[in-house]
Amino acid sequence: MTEEDDDVAQRVATAPVRKPDDETAFLEYIEMENFKSYRGHIVVGPLKQFNAVIGPNGSGKSNFMDAISFVMGEKTSSLRVKRLNDLIHGSSIGKPVSRSCYVTAKFVLNEERHMDFQRAVIGGSSEYRINGESVSSSTYLNKLEKIGINVKAKNFLVFQGAVENIAMKTPKERTALFEEISGSGPLKDDYNRPKQEMIVAEEETQFTYQKKKGIAAERKEAKHEKMEADRYTRLQNEYNEKQVEYQLFRLFHVERDIRKFTSDLEVRQQEVKAVEQRKEAADEILREKKKDAGKITRDLAKIDQEIREFETQMNKRRPLYIKAKEKVTHCKKKLISLQKTLETAREADNAHQSDIRKLEKQLADVEALKKRFEDEIENESQRRGKSVNMEEGLVQEYDRLKQEAEATATQFRSELDSVNRSKIRPGHA
């Protein structure tokens, strides 16, 4: 039976089981401690004539069915584990909460007498108890069989697929099953007794062996615990010794630091004394400087007063300054204008001088031409040795040229005078 397929309720039939002598056995309680998913001590009950176990996947329904199968003597292979130790809570994740677990089935016989069947896992082996007394597995199973629970026939639980399994059996297998369920098995005692004795002997041997293994495991664990305790004691002693060494080490360094800090303190105190002496000298200088500063402050106040008086005088003279500044500006503008006029007059004078030189040259040329002409005439007359009487036409031509020369000279003189006047006029201006 798997929890993944267990989406519907699983039902546990706890109706009274009939014994051959009609004694009834009723399952009233199931007690579990650290079994599979049930941690700690769990009590399920009191159970009724009909009970239903319901819940979602993973809620523990199948583990409850495994608990019933376990206490009824089922083998490990039928409990969905490989080893008995895997039945202990937490073993599936490698963290078992204990070294043991158990399941107890509490029956009521004939509604009067109580009988408890308990199966436990201790140190990797099974232990069986009936009403608190340790018994062998065969005695345990025989007692269960006497109240009508046959482990081999599995007549106390119907698992998923059991009906299909029975239906698939051969007629011979089903007959053997029905004989087992019906209780006809005791008729085969003559055949099965030696075999049963052998099985009992093997089980008792296995029980003794498992018990011996459990004792050996407990002894080994006790030895391991003693070793751990000894180791803890040794480590504790070492720790105490190391603590003493550590405190001595700290004390040594603290004393060394105290000596060092004491020496540093003396040096610092000497430095403080030197600084205080320098401070006193600096205070004396500061007092002198303050006196000088007071004197300078008074001088500055006096200078400020003089500056304010000077500013007052300046404010009084500011209109005169503005007027003088405007006059200077006007004079500068007039000076610039006169400089421009002078420059223009100089340029005109240069031009007139050039014209005068040209006119004087022309006049000189005319005078020279006249003189040369007169000289030529006089020379010609002397050369001929007689007075040259000019013809009337020549005389007229002479007079005309003379007049033209005089007119030209007059014109040049007039222009020269005009130039001289224009030259003198800008100078006066």
HUMO-V890717 format. One record per residue. PSI is psi in whole degrees, 0 to 359 (* if undefined). Layout:
psi=PSI
psi=PSI
This chain:
psi=125
psi=148
psi=334
psi=324
psi=358
psi=65
psi=347
psi=169
psi=143
psi=138
psi=137
psi=116
psi=118
psi=29
psi=153
psi=139
psi=130
psi=133
psi=168
psi=327
psi=22
psi=20
psi=130
psi=144
psi=124
psi=126
psi=115
psi=318
psi=152
psi=119
psi=137
psi=147
psi=116
psi=39
psi=117
psi=240
psi=359
psi=107
psi=139
psi=198
psi=120
psi=134
psi=124
psi=119
psi=181
psi=141
psi=156
psi=184
psi=327
psi=129
psi=148
psi=132
psi=115
psi=161
psi=167
psi=173
psi=138
psi=5
psi=351
psi=14
psi=310
psi=324
psi=328
psi=319
psi=322
psi=326
psi=317
psi=317
psi=321
psi=313
psi=338
psi=2
psi=14
psi=155
psi=165
psi=323
psi=334
psi=355
psi=12
psi=33
psi=162
psi=327
psi=158
psi=326
psi=335
psi=348
psi=345
psi=138
psi=130
psi=351
psi=334
psi=336
psi=12
psi=16
psi=69
psi=140
psi=346
psi=172
psi=358
psi=163
psi=161
psi=160
psi=134
psi=129
psi=120
psi=117
psi=152
psi=120
psi=125
psi=32
psi=18
psi=301
psi=144
psi=144
psi=128
psi=130
psi=124
psi=133
psi=131
psi=157
psi=116
psi=118
psi=35
psi=7
psi=161
psi=145
psi=134
psi=138
psi=142
psi=117
psi=38
psi=354
psi=134
psi=132
psi=170
psi=168
psi=323
psi=317
psi=320
psi=312
psi=325
psi=319
psi=319
psi=320
psi=329
psi=335
psi=14
psi=12
psi=110
psi=112
psi=319
psi=319
psi=343
psi=51
psi=10
psi=342
psi=142
psi=108
psi=167
psi=134
psi=355
psi=321
psi=316
psi=324
psi=319
psi=322
psi=331
psi=355
psi=157
psi=163
psi=323
psi=319
psi=321
psi=323
psi=316
psi=323
psi=314
psi=323
psi=323
psi=318
psi=321
psi=348
psi=14
psi=0
psi=323
psi=342
psi=347
psi=22
psi=321
psi=330
psi=321
psi=347
psi=310
psi=323
psi=320
psi=321
psi=321
psi=316
psi=318
psi=317
psi=317
psi=319
psi=319
psi=319
psi=317
psi=320
psi=314
psi=318
psi=315
psi=321
psi=319
psi=318
psi=318
psi=318
psi=319
psi=320
psi=318
psi=319
psi=317
psi=318
psi=319
psi=319
psi=318
psi=319
psi=320
psi=317
psi=319
psi=320
psi=316
psi=318
psi=319
psi=316
psi=316
psi=315
psi=325
psi=317
psi=317
psi=320
psi=317
psi=319
psi=317
psi=324
psi=317
psi=315
psi=319
psi=317
psi=321
psi=318
psi=315
psi=318
psi=318
psi=312
psi=325
psi=315
psi=319
psi=318
psi=324
psi=314
psi=317
psi=316
psi=326
psi=315
psi=315
psi=323
psi=318
psi=316
psi=318
psi=323
psi=319
psi=317
psi=321
psi=317
psi=315
psi=318
psi=321
psi=320
psi=314
psi=326
psi=318
psi=316
psi=318
psi=325
psi=320
psi=315
psi=321
psi=320
psi=317
psi=316
psi=325
psi=319
psi=312
psi=320
psi=322
psi=316
psi=315
psi=325
psi=318
psi=316
psi=319
psi=321
psi=318
psi=317
psi=321
psi=321
psi=317
psi=321
psi=319
psi=320
psi=317
psi=320
psi=324
psi=314
psi=318
psi=319
psi=324
psi=320
psi=356
psi=318
psi=317
psi=321
psi=319
psi=318
psi=316
psi=321
psi=319
psi=320
psi=319
psi=318
psi=318
psi=317
psi=320
psi=317
psi=318
psi=321
psi=317
psi=318
psi=316
psi=322
psi=319
psi=319
psi=317
psi=319
psi=319
psi=318
psi=321
psi=318
psi=319
psi=321
psi=318
psi=318
psi=318
psi=319
psi=319
psi=317
psi=320
psi=315
psi=322
psi=315
psi=317
psi=323
psi=317
psi=318
psi=319
psi=321
psi=319
psi=314
psi=318
psi=319
psi=320
psi=311
psi=318
psi=320
psi=316
psi=321
psi=321
psi=318
psi=316
psi=320
psi=322
psi=320
psi=317
psi=319
psi=319
psi=344
psi=19
psi=166
psi=131
psi=117
psi=113
psi=145
psi=157
psi=320
psi=323
psi=320
psi=318
psi=319
psi=322
psi=312
psi=320
psi=314
psi=322
psi=316
psi=319
psi=319
psi=317
psi=322
psi=320
psi=320
psi=319
psi=317
psi=317
psi=320
psi=321
psi=316
psi=324
psi=316
psi=319
psi=320
psi=319
psi=320
psi=317
psi=334
psi=321
psi=326
psi=310
psi=329
psi=317
psi=323
psi=*
